[in-house]
Amino acid sequence: MRGDAVPDDCRACARCCFSESPEHVRVFDGDWDRMDTRAQSFTSRLDNRRFMRIDDGRCAALLVDVERGTFACGIYEKRPDVCRSLDRGTSICVDERRAKAGRPEALLIRLRTGADET
């Protein structure tokens, strides 16, 4: 994969799952109702609003396969609408890829070297 080329599979990227903002992914009432207890455990509440919890700069529901260097949503079937609406290759996807270049790779390096206990 070259530069900012969009991968054929989102599991090779996951940049949209990275953020420093605790308000990165809003969880609306319809999302909350769809979520089971496990999916709800990955959320946090700020004022009267719910969001996917951000742990160490990434969504708490993001699963990392260090050996394969891939990522997956741990609540894919229960994920919020904002995640469902982000289609691979759209302008939002491309913007996320550019803005967050290197974050997934840095995480993999930390995990492979034991510098991260996640």
N, C-alpha and C positions, 0 to 999 in steps of 0.2 A: 504494500500500500504506500503510495507516495504522498508526501505533504499533507494537504488538507482534503485529500480524496475521501469521500464518504465510503466507509467499508460496506461490504455486502451484508454484513450481519452486525447489528447493534452491539452484540456481546463482545465485539472486538474494540469497542469504543467506550461507551458509558459516560462520556463527558457530560451529558445532560444531567447525570446523577451527582455531579460534583458541584459544591457551592460552599461559600463561607457564610451565607445568609441563612439565619434560622427561619426565614420566610420564603425560602426558595420554591417549595411545592405546597400550594394551598390545598387543604383537604376540606371540601365542601360537605354539606349535610348529605347529599346523595352518595358521595364517596364513602362517608362514614357509615352510612346504612349498608352499603355493599360490603364493607370490610368485616372480616371476622375478628375475633379477639386477638389473634396473633398479629394480623395486619394493623389493628388499632394500637398495638404495643409499640409500633415504630413511629408513632405520632407524638407531637407535643402541642401544648396549648399556649397561645400568647393572647392575652386579653380574652376576647370571646371567639377567637379564631383558632382553627387547628391547622397544623402543617406537618409534613413528613419531617421527622427529627433528623438533624444533620449531626453526624458524629465524625470527628476528625476530617471535616471538609467534604464529606460525602453522605448521601442518603443512608440512613441506618438500615434500610431494607436491601441495600446492594450487597450481593454475594460475590466474592472474589475467588476465582480458581487460580491460585498462584502458579501451579504447574503448567496449566494451559495458557495462562495469561489472558483469561477471559472473565467477563462479568455477567451477572444475571440479576434480575429483579426477584427478590425472595418472596414477593407478594404479587407477582405478575397478573394473576387472574383477579386480584382485588385492588390493583393499583388505582390511584386517583385519576380523574378525568384529564387533568392537565398532562399527565404522563401518557395517557391513551391517545391524546390528540397530537402529540409530537411525532410526526412522521419522518422517517429516515430520508435524508436528502433535501428536505425543505429548507427555506432560507433560515428558519429558526435553528434547525439542526446544524447547518453550516456555521452560523454565528456561534453556537455553543462550542463546536469543534475548534474554531479559531480562538475564542476567548479562553478556553480551558485546555489548550494544547499542553501536553506533558503531564497533566495531573494523574491520569490513570497509570501512566508509565512510572511516575515517581512513586506511586503507591505500591506498585508491583515490586519495584526495587527495594523499598523499605520492608515489605513483607518477606521477600526472598532473603534479605540479609539479616532478618530478625530484629530490625530496628523498630518494628511496629508489632505490638502484641494483640492486634485485632484478629 
